[in-house]
Amino acid sequence: MAFGLDGFKASPLGGRVGAILTDPDYVTEMVVLSKHDIPALRAVGRPLLDRIGDEVRPDPIKKLIGRWVREILDGEGLLPGRTGRIPPGHLFSTGAIYSPKG
């Protein structure tokens, strides 16, 4: 993909991804996983695959999704810290573990 996060958000694929990432239930789940020292991406990997499919598998798309999650969780008062493993069968194999700012 030859565009950044804003371009991705404005694209048709970005619209479908955004519907999942910004869903209040998934945002809450990402926050809860973070509080339990689990990568936040674990909350959305399976739903992205199930609802969108292989379009979200390319690494550049996964990186944009990760950046978008970082932006969302920043709004929740969380910052990325270390990286953690995500069990097999998910879209992502690793993801940032977020913790409260300050």
Biopython code that builds the backbone (N, CA, C, O; Angstrom):
import numpy as np
from Bio.PDB.StructureBuilder import StructureBuilder

atoms = [
    (1, "MET", "N", (0.840, -1.178, 0.000)),
    (1, "MET", "CA", (0.000, 0.000, 0.000)),
    (1, "MET", "C", (0.884, 1.240, 0.000)),
    (1, "MET", "O", (1.880, 1.315, 0.719)),
    (2, "ALA", "N", (0.503, 2.191, -0.807)),
    (2, "ALA", "CA", (1.308, 3.392, -0.953)),
    (2, "ALA", "C", (0.725, 4.575, -0.186)),
    (2, "ALA", "O", (0.963, 5.725, -0.554)),
    (3, "PHE", "N", (-0.017, 4.314, 0.849)),
    (3, "PHE", "CA", (-0.573, 5.426, 1.607)),
    (3, "PHE", "C", (-0.392, 5.175, 3.098)),
    (3, "PHE", "O", (-0.209, 4.039, 3.535)),
    (4, "GLY", "N", (-0.447, 6.259, 3.871)),
    (4, "GLY", "CA", (-0.281, 6.164, 5.314)),
    (4, "GLY", "C", (-1.584, 5.828, 6.013)),
    (4, "GLY", "O", (-2.555, 5.404, 5.387)),
    (5, "LEU", "N", (-1.586, 6.024, 7.310)),
    (5, "LEU", "CA", (-2.747, 5.656, 8.118)),
    (5, "LEU", "C", (-3.997, 6.431, 7.712)),
    (5, "LEU", "O", (-5.075, 5.844, 7.616)),
    (6, "ASP", "N", (-3.878, 7.722, 7.474)),
    (6, "ASP", "CA", (-5.062, 8.500, 7.088)),
    (6, "ASP", "C", (-5.643, 8.016, 5.764)),
    (6, "ASP", "O", (-6.860, 7.914, 5.612)),
    (7, "GLY", "N", (-4.769, 7.719, 4.814)),
    (7, "GLY", "CA", (-5.244, 7.181, 3.543)),
    (7, "GLY", "C", (-5.900, 5.826, 3.712)),
    (7, "GLY", "O", (-6.911, 5.532, 3.075)),
    (8, "PHE", "N", (-5.321, 5.003, 4.572)),
    (8, "PHE", "CA", (-5.901, 3.688, 4.846)),
    (8, "PHE", "C", (-7.286, 3.829, 5.470)),
    (8, "PHE", "O", (-8.226, 3.140, 5.073)),
    (9, "LYS", "N", (-7.406, 4.718, 6.439)),
    (9, "LYS", "CA", (-8.707, 4.932, 7.088)),
    (9, "LYS", "C", (-9.777, 5.345, 6.081)),
    (9, "LYS", "O", (-10.940, 4.962, 6.212)),
    (10, "ALA", "N", (-9.380, 6.133, 5.072)),
    (10, "ALA", "CA", (-10.328, 6.642, 4.079)),
    (10, "ALA", "C", (-10.640, 5.621, 2.975)),
    (10, "ALA", "O", (-11.566, 5.825, 2.189)),
    (11, "SER", "N", (-9.885, 4.542, 2.914)),
    (11, "SER", "CA", (-10.094, 3.538, 1.860)),
    (11, "SER", "C", (-11.266, 2.615, 2.203)),
    (11, "SER", "O", (-11.666, 2.540, 3.365)),
    (12, "PRO", "N", (-11.818, 1.917, 1.219)),
    (12, "PRO", "CA", (-12.897, 0.969, 1.505)),
    (12, "PRO", "C", (-12.475, -0.112, 2.520)),
    (12, "PRO", "O", (-13.238, -0.446, 3.426)),
    (13, "LEU", "N", (-11.262, -0.651, 2.361)),
    (13, "LEU", "CA", (-10.783, -1.651, 3.321)),
    (13, "LEU", "C", (-10.639, -1.033, 4.701)),
    (13, "LEU", "O", (-11.004, -1.647, 5.703)),
    (14, "GLY", "N", (-10.113, 0.170, 4.753)),
    (14, "GLY", "CA", (-9.968, 0.860, 6.028)),
    (14, "GLY", "C", (-11.305, 1.093, 6.719)),
    (14, "GLY", "O", (-11.395, 1.025, 7.945)),
    (15, "GLY", "N", (-12.324, 1.361, 5.947)),
    (15, "GLY", "CA", (-13.655, 1.540, 6.529)),
    (15, "GLY", "C", (-14.151, 0.273, 7.200)),
    (15, "GLY", "O", (-14.750, 0.321, 8.275)),
    (16, "ARG", "N", (-13.898, -0.864, 6.559)),
    (16, "ARG", "CA", (-14.330, -2.146, 7.144)),
    (16, "ARG", "C", (-13.486, -2.497, 8.371)),
    (16, "ARG", "O", (-14.003, -3.009, 9.365)),
    (17, "VAL", "N", (-12.189, -2.219, 8.291)),
    (17, "VAL", "CA", (-11.318, -2.463, 9.435)),
    (17, "VAL", "C", (-11.713, -1.541, 10.591)),
    (17, "VAL", "O", (-11.805, -1.977, 11.739)),
    (18, "GLY", "N", (-11.941, -0.284, 10.282)),
    (18, "GLY", "CA", (-12.308, 0.691, 11.307)),
    (18, "GLY", "C", (-13.586, 0.361, 12.039)),
    (18, "GLY", "O", (-13.719, 0.654, 13.228)),
    (19, "ALA", "N", (-14.528, -0.246, 11.341)),
    (19, "ALA", "CA", (-15.775, -0.634, 11.992)),
    (19, "ALA", "C", (-15.512, -1.621, 13.129)),
    (19, "ALA", "O", (-16.233, -1.638, 14.127)),
    (20, "ILE", "N", (-14.487, -2.429, 12.972)),
    (20, "ILE", "CA", (-14.126, -3.388, 14.026)),
    (20, "ILE", "C", (-13.266, -2.703, 15.082)),
    (20, "ILE", "O", (-13.557, -2.795, 16.274)),
    (21, "LEU", "N", (-12.216, -2.024, 14.655)),
    (21, "LEU", "CA", (-11.281, -1.429, 15.609)),
    (21, "LEU", "C", (-11.919, -0.388, 16.515)),
    (21, "LEU", "O", (-11.540, -0.269, 17.681)),
    (22, "THR", "N", (-12.876, 0.364, 16.001)),
    (22, "THR", "CA", (-13.479, 1.434, 16.802)),
    (22, "THR", "C", (-14.755, 1.002, 17.510)),
    (22, "THR", "O", (-15.366, 1.794, 18.228)),
    (23, "ASP", "N", (-15.160, -0.241, 17.314)),
    (23, "ASP", "CA", (-16.335, -0.762, 18.018)),
    (23, "ASP", "C", (-16.071, -0.671, 19.523)),
    (23, "ASP", "O", (-15.057, -1.185, 19.995)),
    (24, "PRO", "N", (-16.957, -0.031, 20.280)),
    (24, "PRO", "CA", (-16.711, 0.154, 21.714)),
    (24, "PRO", "C", (-16.431, -1.152, 22.466)),
    (24, "PRO", "O", (-15.644, -1.160, 23.412)),
    (25, "ASP", "N", (-17.058, -2.240, 22.060)),
    (25, "ASP", "CA", (-16.806, -3.516, 22.731)),
    (25, "ASP", "C", (-15.368, -3.984, 22.515)),
    (25, "ASP", "O", (-14.731, -4.486, 23.441)),
    (26, "TYR", "N", (-14.854, -3.820, 21.285)),
    (26, "TYR", "CA", (-13.475, -4.218, 21.016)),
    (26, "TYR", "C", (-12.478, -3.280, 21.671)),
    (26, "TYR", "O", (-11.424, -3.718, 22.132)),
    (27, "VAL", "N", (-12.800, -1.993, 21.717)),
    (27, "VAL", "CA", (-11.920, -1.044, 22.400)),
    (27, "VAL", "C", (-11.830, -1.427, 23.881)),
    (27, "VAL", "O", (-10.741, -1.448, 24.453)),
    (28, "THR", "N", (-12.957, -1.724, 24.489)),
    (28, "THR", "CA", (-12.963, -2.151, 25.891)),
    (28, "THR", "C", (-12.143, -3.423, 26.077)),
    (28, "THR", "O", (-11.376, -3.538, 27.034)),
    (29, "GLU", "N", (-12.305, -4.373, 25.165)),
    (29, "GLU", "CA", (-11.554, -5.622, 25.266)),
    (29, "GLU", "C", (-10.045, -5.366, 25.129)),
    (29, "GLU", "O", (-9.248, -5.986, 25.833)),
    (30, "MET", "N", (-9.655, -4.468, 24.236)),
    (30, "MET", "CA", (-8.233, -4.143, 24.086)),
    (30, "MET", "C", (-7.680, -3.526, 25.367)),
    (30, "MET", "O", (-6.554, -3.825, 25.764)),
    (31, "VAL", "N", (-8.462, -2.669, 26.014)),
    (31, "VAL", "CA", (-8.041, -2.041, 27.268)),
    (31, "VAL", "C", (-7.907, -3.096, 28.362)),
    (31, "VAL", "O", (-6.930, -3.091, 29.111)),
    (32, "VAL", "N", (-8.871, -3.992, 28.458)),
    (32, "VAL", "CA", (-8.839, -5.034, 29.479)),
    (32, "VAL", "C", (-7.650, -5.971, 29.261)),
    (32, "VAL", "O", (-6.955, -6.317, 30.217)),
    (33, "LEU", "N", (-7.413, -6.382, 28.022)),
    (33, "LEU", "CA", (-6.257, -7.236, 27.749)),
    (33, "LEU", "C", (-4.970, -6.535, 28.153)),
    (33, "LEU", "O", (-4.073, -7.158, 28.722)),
    (34, "SER", "N", (-4.875, -5.248, 27.864)),
    (34, "SER", "CA", (-3.687, -4.481, 28.229)),
    (34, "SER", "C", (-3.475, -4.485, 29.743)),
    (34, "SER", "O", (-2.345, -4.609, 30.216)),
    (35, "LYS", "N", (-4.548, -4.352, 30.489)),
    (35, "LYS", "CA", (-4.444, -4.359, 31.950)),
    (35, "LYS", "C", (-3.981, -5.711, 32.477)),
    (35, "LYS", "O", (-3.475, -5.806, 33.595)),
    (36, "HIS", "N", (-4.153, -6.752, 31.673)),
    (36, "HIS", "CA", (-3.733, -8.096, 32.070)),
    (36, "HIS", "C", (-2.431, -8.519, 31.385)),
    (36, "HIS", "O", (-2.106, -9.705, 31.330)),
    (37, "ASP", "N", (-1.687, -7.532, 30.862)),
    (37, "ASP", "CA", (-0.368, -7.774, 30.269)),
    (37, "ASP", "C", (-0.435, -8.699, 29.045)),
    (37, "ASP", "O", (0.437, -9.543, 28.838)),
    (38, "ILE", "N", (-1.485, -8.520, 28.246)),
    (38, "ILE", "CA", (-1.708, -9.307, 27.028)),
    (38, "ILE", "C", (-1.763, -8.332, 25.853)),
    (38, "ILE", "O", (-2.358, -7.261, 25.978)),
    (39, "PRO", "N", (-1.157, -8.678, 24.713)),
    (39, "PRO", "CA", (-1.201, -7.768, 23.557)),
    (39, "PRO", "C", (-2.634, -7.404, 23.157)),
    (39, "PRO", "O", (-3.492, -8.276, 23.019)),
    (40, "ALA", "N", (-2.874, -6.125, 22.978)),
    (40, "ALA", "CA", (-4.210, -5.627, 22.644)),
    (40, "ALA", "C", (-4.717, -6.170, 21.306)),
    (40, "ALA", "O", (-5.917, -6.382, 21.138)),
    (41, "LEU", "N", (-3.819, -6.392, 20.371)),
    (41, "LEU", "CA", (-4.230, -6.887, 19.049)),
    (41, "LEU", "C", (-4.923, -8.244, 19.107)),
    (41, "LEU", "O", (-5.626, -8.632, 18.174)),
    (42, "ARG", "N", (-4.723, -8.944, 20.185)),
    (42, "ARG", "CA", (-5.375, -10.252, 20.341)),
    (42, "ARG", "C", (-6.907, -10.105, 20.305)),
    (42, "ARG", "O", (-7.610, -11.031, 19.900)),
    (43, "ALA", "N", (-7.410, -8.957, 20.722)),
    (43, "ALA", "CA", (-8.856, -8.732, 20.747)),
    (43, "ALA", "C", (-9.456, -8.621, 19.357)),
    (43, "ALA", "O", (-10.622, -8.963, 19.163)),
    (44, "VAL", "N", (-8.687, -8.151, 18.389)),
    (44, "VAL", "CA", (-9.265, -7.855, 17.080)),
    (44, "VAL", "C", (-8.773, -8.744, 15.942)),
    (44, "VAL", "O", (-9.350, -8.717, 14.855)),
    (45, "GLY", "N", (-7.733, -9.522, 16.161)),
    (45, "GLY", "CA", (-7.168, -10.341, 15.083)),
    (45, "GLY", "C", (-8.149, -11.331, 14.490)),
    (45, "GLY", "O", (-8.319, -11.389, 13.272)),
    (46, "ARG", "N", (-8.788, -12.098, 15.332)),
    (46, "ARG", "CA", (-9.750, -13.099, 14.848)),
    (46, "ARG", "C", (-10.960, -12.436, 14.187)),
    (46, "ARG", "O", (-11.356, -12.864, 13.103)),
    (47, "PRO", "N", (-11.565, -11.406, 14.794)),
    (47, "PRO", "CA", (-12.695, -10.741, 14.120)),
    (47, "PRO", "C", (-12.324, -10.153, 12.757)),
    (47, "PRO", "O", (-13.124, -10.197, 11.823)),
    (48, "LEU", "N", (-11.121, -9.606, 12.643)),
    (48, "LEU", "CA", (-10.693, -9.065, 11.351)),
    (48, "LEU", "C", (-10.616, -10.170, 10.302)),
    (48, "LEU", "O", (-11.077, -9.993, 9.175)),
    (49, "LEU", "N", (-10.040, -11.297, 10.670)),
    (49, "LEU", "CA", (-9.957, -12.415, 9.729)),
    (49, "LEU", "C", (-11.330, -12.966, 9.383)),
    (49, "LEU", "O", (-11.623, -13.232, 8.218)),
    (50, "ASP", "N", (-12.170, -13.135, 10.394)),
    (50, "ASP", "CA", (-13.495, -13.721, 10.178)),
    (50, "ASP", "C", (-14.394, -12.838, 9.320)),
    (50, "ASP", "O", (-15.133, -13.339, 8.473)),
    (51, "ARG", "N", (-14.334, -11.538, 9.535)),
    (51, "ARG", "CA", (-15.247, -10.624, 8.840)),
    (51, "ARG", "C", (-14.695, -10.080, 7.528)),
    (51, "ARG", "O", (-15.458, -9.788, 6.607)),
    (52, "ILE", "N", (-13.380, -9.941, 7.439)),
    (52, "ILE", "CA", (-12.788, -9.332, 6.243)),
    (52, "ILE", "C", (-12.025, -10.358, 5.414)),
    (52, "ILE", "O", (-12.078, -10.321, 4.185)),
    (53, "GLY", "N", (-11.333, -11.252, 6.056)),
    (53, "GLY", "CA", (-10.615, -12.295, 5.330)),
    (53, "GLY", "C", (-9.191, -11.930, 4.993)),
    (53, "GLY", "O", (-8.548, -11.141, 5.686)),
    (54, "ASP", "N", (-8.705, -12.524, 3.907)),
    (54, "ASP", "CA", (-7.294, -12.425, 3.546)),
    (54, "ASP", "C", (-6.821, -11.025, 3.177)),
    (54, "ASP", "O", (-5.615, -10.791, 3.098)),
    (55, "GLU", "N", (-7.725, -10.104, 2.954)),
    (55, "GLU", "CA", (-7.309, -8.729, 2.612)),
    (55, "GLU", "C", (-6.493, -8.085, 3.722)),
    (55, "GLU", "O", (-5.718, -7.164, 3.465)),
    (56, "VAL", "N", (-6.660, -8.565, 4.968)),
    (56, "VAL", "CA", (-5.933, -7.967, 6.081)),
    (56, "VAL", "C", (-4.632, -8.712, 6.402)),
    (56, "VAL", "O", (-3.935, -8.338, 7.346)),
    (57, "ARG", "N", (-4.296, -9.744, 5.648)),
    (57, "ARG", "CA", (-3.093, -10.546, 5.924)),
    (57, "ARG", "C", (-1.764, -9.910, 5.501)),
    (57, "ARG", "O", (-0.753, -10.176, 6.150)),
    (58, "PRO", "N", (-1.713, -9.085, 4.450)),
    (58, "PRO", "CA", (-0.408, -8.519, 4.068)),
    (58, "PRO", "C", (0.222, -7.702, 5.212)),
    (58, "PRO", "O", (-0.464, -6.971, 5.927)),
    (59, "ASP", "N", (1.531, -7.848, 5.358)),
    (59, "ASP", "CA", (2.229, -7.147, 6.438)),
    (59, "ASP", "C", (2.010, -5.632, 6.449)),
    (59, "ASP", "O", (1.835, -5.070, 7.530)),
    (60, "PRO", "N", (2.010, -4.937, 5.296)),
    (60, "PRO", "CA", (1.767, -3.492, 5.354)),
    (60, "PRO", "C", (0.395, -3.146, 5.943)),
    (60, "PRO", "O", (0.249, -2.141, 6.638)),
    (61, "ILE", "N", (-0.599, -3.975, 5.665)),
    (61, "ILE", "CA", (-1.942, -3.734, 6.221)),
    (61, "ILE", "C", (-1.921, -3.988, 7.725)),
    (61, "ILE", "O", (-2.491, -3.214, 8.494)),
    (62, "LYS", "N", (-1.269, -5.066, 8.145)),
    (62, "LYS", "CA", (-1.195, -5.362, 9.579)),
    (62, "LYS", "C", (-0.458, -4.256, 10.330)),
    (62, "LYS", "O", (-0.815, -3.937, 11.464)),
    (63, "LYS", "N", (0.563, -3.669, 9.714)),
    (63, "LYS", "CA", (1.272, -2.561, 10.351)),
    (63, "LYS", "C", (0.365, -1.344, 10.511)),
    (63, "LYS", "O", (0.400, -0.665, 11.537)),
    (64, "LEU", "N", (-0.450, -1.073, 9.484)),
    (64, "LEU", "CA", (-1.392, 0.043, 9.582)),
    (64, "LEU", "C", (-2.434, -0.214, 10.665)),
    (64, "LEU", "O", (-2.824, 0.704, 11.386)),
    (65, "ILE", "N", (-2.878, -1.446, 10.777)),
    (65, "ILE", "CA", (-3.838, -1.800, 11.827)),
    (65, "ILE", "C", (-3.197, -1.581, 13.196)),
    (65, "ILE", "O", (-3.831, -1.036, 14.099)),
    (66, "GLY", "N", (-1.952, -2.003, 13.349)),
    (66, "GLY", "CA", (-1.241, -1.789, 14.605)),
    (66, "GLY", "C", (-1.104, -0.321, 14.951)),
    (66, "GLY", "O", (-1.264, 0.067, 16.108)),
    (67, "ARG", "N", (-0.809, 0.500, 13.950)),
    (67, "ARG", "CA", (-0.707, 1.947, 14.180)),
    (67, "ARG", "C", (-2.056, 2.533, 14.595)),
    (67, "ARG", "O", (-2.129, 3.410, 15.455)),
    (68, "TRP", "N", (-3.121, 2.032, 13.968)),
    (68, "TRP", "CA", (-4.457, 2.523, 14.292)),
    (68, "TRP", "C", (-4.822, 2.133, 15.722)),
    (68, "TRP", "O", (-5.392, 2.939, 16.457)),
    (69, "VAL", "N", (-4.500, 0.910, 16.120)),
    (69, "VAL", "CA", (-4.766, 0.477, 17.495)),
    (69, "VAL", "C", (-3.982, 1.346, 18.471)),
    (69, "VAL", "O", (-4.498, 1.717, 19.525)),
    (70, "ARG", "N", (-2.753, 1.670, 18.131)),
    (70, "ARG", "CA", (-1.956, 2.544, 19.000)),
    (70, "ARG", "C", (-2.657, 3.892, 19.173)),
    (70, "ARG", "O", (-2.727, 4.422, 20.282)),
    (71, "GLU", "N", (-3.169, 4.435, 18.085)),
    (71, "GLU", "CA", (-3.881, 5.718, 18.145)),
    (71, "GLU", "C", (-5.123, 5.607, 19.031)),
    (71, "GLU", "O", (-5.393, 6.499, 19.836)),
    (72, "ILE", "N", (-5.867, 4.531, 18.887)),
    (72, "ILE", "CA", (-7.080, 4.318, 19.691)),
    (72, "ILE", "C", (-6.732, 4.211, 21.169)),
    (72, "ILE", "O", (-7.360, 4.856, 22.010)),
    (73, "LEU", "N", (-5.729, 3.394, 21.484)),
    (73, "LEU", "CA", (-5.385, 3.173, 22.884)),
    (73, "LEU", "C", (-4.699, 4.387, 23.502)),
    (73, "LEU", "O", (-4.762, 4.572, 24.717)),
    (74, "ASP", "N", (-4.047, 5.215, 22.692)),
    (74, "ASP", "CA", (-3.512, 6.471, 23.194)),
    (74, "ASP", "C", (-4.659, 7.329, 23.728)),
    (74, "ASP", "O", (-4.523, 7.995, 24.754)),
    (75, "GLY", "N", (-5.786, 7.304, 23.020)),
    (75, "GLY", "CA", (-6.969, 8.027, 23.464)),
    (75, "GLY", "C", (-7.572, 7.463, 24.739)),
    (75, "GLY", "O", (-8.355, 8.130, 25.416)),
    (76, "GLU", "N", (-7.203, 6.235, 25.061)),
    (76, "GLU", "CA", (-7.666, 5.592, 26.290)),
    (76, "GLU", "C", (-6.647, 5.733, 27.418)),
    (76, "GLU", "O", (-6.808, 5.158, 28.494)),
    (77, "GLY", "N", (-5.589, 6.513, 27.150)),
    (77, "GLY", "CA", (-4.575, 6.746, 28.173)),
    (77, "GLY", "C", (-3.523, 5.660, 28.276)),
    (77, "GLY", "O", (-2.893, 5.502, 29.322)),
    (78, "LEU", "N", (-3.324, 4.905, 27.196)),
    (78, "LEU", "CA", (-2.360, 3.812, 27.216)),
    (78, "LEU", "C", (-1.256, 4.044, 26.187)),
    (78, "LEU", "O", (-1.491, 4.609, 25.119)),
    (79, "LEU", "N", (-0.058, 3.602, 26.526)),
    (79, "LEU", "CA", (1.088, 3.680, 25.631)),
    (79, "LEU", "C", (1.683, 2.292, 25.435)),
    (79, "LEU", "O", (1.658, 1.469, 26.350)),
    (80, "PRO", "N", (2.221, 2.028, 24.238)),
    (80, "PRO", "CA", (2.833, 0.715, 24.024)),
    (80, "PRO", "C", (4.127, 0.589, 24.818)),
    (80, "PRO", "O", (4.889, 1.544, 24.968)),
    (81, "GLY", "N", (4.345, -0.615, 25.316)),
    (81, "GLY", "CA", (5.578, -0.908, 26.035)),
    (81, "GLY", "C", (6.311, -2.016, 25.308)),
    (81, "GLY", "O", (6.815, -1.826, 24.201)),
    (82, "ARG", "N", (6.362, -3.143, 25.923)),
    (82, "ARG", "CA", (7.054, -4.273, 25.306)),
    (82, "ARG", "C", (6.131, -5.015, 24.342)),
    (82, "ARG", "O", (4.938, -4.725, 24.249)),
    (83, "THR", "N", (6.707, -5.968, 23.636)),
    (83, "THR", "CA", (5.962, -6.783, 22.679)),
    (83, "THR", "C", (5.710, -8.155, 23.280)),
    (83, "THR", "O", (6.565, -8.709, 23.970)),
    (84, "GLY", "N", (4.533, -8.698, 23.014)),
    (84, "GLY", "CA", (4.192, -10.027, 23.495)),
    (84, "GLY", "C", (3.715, -10.921, 22.362)),
    (84, "GLY", "O", (3.309, -10.447, 21.302)),
    (85, "ARG", "N", (3.773, -12.212, 22.607)),
    (85, "ARG", "CA", (3.331, -13.205, 21.621)),
    (85, "ARG", "C", (1.814, -13.342, 21.657)),
    (85, "ARG", "O", (1.176, -13.160, 22.694)),
    (86, "ILE", "N", (1.257, -13.668, 20.490)),
    (86, "ILE", "CA", (-0.167, -13.951, 20.361)),
    (86, "ILE", "C", (-0.270, -15.401, 19.892)),
    (86, "ILE", "O", (0.465, -15.805, 18.991)),
    (87, "PRO", "N", (-1.168, -16.192, 20.485)),
    (87, "PRO", "CA", (-1.255, -17.612, 20.125)),
    (87, "PRO", "C", (-1.542, -17.821, 18.638)),
    (87, "PRO", "O", (-2.137, -16.956, 17.993)),
    (88, "PRO", "N", (-1.125, -18.956, 18.097)),
    (88, "PRO", "CA", (-1.393, -19.270, 16.687)),
    (88, "PRO", "C", (-2.895, -19.231, 16.375)),
    (88, "PRO", "O", (-3.733, -19.416, 17.257)),
    (89, "GLY", "N", (-3.207, -18.988, 15.112)),
    (89, "GLY", "CA", (-4.603, -18.953, 14.691)),
    (89, "GLY", "C", (-5.197, -17.559, 14.645)),
    (89, "GLY", "O", (-6.367, -17.385, 14.303)),
    (90, "HIS", "N", (-4.399, -16.577, 14.985)),
    (90, "HIS", "CA", (-4.847, -15.189, 14.943)),
    (90, "HIS", "C", (-4.181, -14.501, 13.761)),
    (90, "HIS", "O", (-3.256, -15.051, 13.162)),
    (91, "LEU", "N", (-4.632, -13.332, 13.428)),
    (91, "LEU", "CA", (-4.041, -12.550, 12.345)),
    (91, "LEU", "C", (-2.603, -12.154, 12.677)),
    (91, "LEU", "O", (-1.736, -12.137, 11.803)),
    (92, "PHE", "N", (-2.366, -11.840, 13.930)),
    (92, "PHE", "CA", (-1.064, -11.350, 14.367)),
    (92, "PHE", "C", (-0.334, -12.422, 15.163)),
    (92, "PHE", "O", (-0.964, -13.231, 15.844)),
    (93, "SER", "N", (1.002, -12.431, 15.079)),
    (93, "SER", "CA", (1.773, -13.365, 15.895)),
    (93, "SER", "C", (2.374, -12.654, 17.112)),
    (93, "SER", "O", (2.661, -13.290, 18.126)),
    (94, "THR", "N", (2.561, -11.345, 17.010)),
    (94, "THR", "CA", (3.024, -10.546, 18.132)),
    (94, "THR", "C", (2.256, -9.229, 18.145)),
    (94, "THR", "O", (1.633, -8.844, 17.155)),
    (95, "GLY", "N", (2.314, -8.555, 19.274)),
    (95, "GLY", "CA", (1.654, -7.259, 19.382)),
    (95, "GLY", "C", (2.140, -6.521, 20.597)),
    (95, "GLY", "O", (2.674, -7.117, 21.533)),
    (96, "ALA", "N", (1.956, -5.228, 20.578)),
    (96, "ALA", "CA", (2.374, -4.381, 21.709)),
    (96, "ALA", "C", (1.499, -4.640, 22.919)),
    (96, "ALA", "O", (0.292, -4.859, 22.813)),
    (97, "ILE", "N", (2.146, -4.607, 24.066)),
    (97, "ILE", "CA", (1.427, -4.650, 25.338)),
    (97, "ILE", "C", (1.416, -3.219, 25.866)),
    (97, "ILE", "O", (2.466, -2.605, 26.057)),
    (98, "TYR", "N", (0.236, -2.709, 26.093)),
    (98, "TYR", "CA", (0.058, -1.316, 26.482)),
    (98, "TYR", "C", (-0.050, -1.177, 27.998)),
    (98, "TYR", "O", (-0.511, -2.081, 28.694)),
    (99, "SER", "N", (0.387, -0.020, 28.486)),
    (99, "SER", "CA", (0.283, 0.274, 29.914)),
    (99, "SER", "C", (-0.122, 1.742, 30.060)),
    (99, "SER", "O", (0.005, 2.526, 29.119)),
    (100, "PRO", "N", (-0.612, 2.107, 31.252)),
    (100, "PRO", "CA", (-1.052, 3.489, 31.447)),
    (100, "PRO", "C", (0.072, 4.493, 31.256)),
    (100, "PRO", "O", (1.234, 4.222, 31.559)),
    (101, "LYS", "N", (-0.303, 5.657, 30.747)),
    (101, "LYS", "CA", (0.671, 6.754, 30.582)),
    (101, "LYS", "C", (1.132, 7.199, 31.964)),
    (101, "LYS", "O", (0.367, 7.181, 32.928)),
    (102, "GLY", "N", (2.396, 7.597, 32.038)),
    (102, "GLY", "CA", (2.939, 8.131, 33.290)),
    (102, "GLY", "C", (3.114, 7.080, 34.269)),
    (102, "GLY", "O", (3.562, 7.345, 35.385)),
]
sb = StructureBuilder()
sb.init_structure("model")
sb.init_model(0)
sb.init_chain("A")
sb.init_seg("    ")
for serial, (resi, resn, name, xyz) in enumerate(atoms, 1):
    if name == "N":
        sb.init_residue(resn, " ", resi, " ")
    sb.init_atom(name, np.array(xyz, "f"), 0.0, 1.0, " ", f" {name:<3s}", serial, name[0])
structure = sb.get_structure()
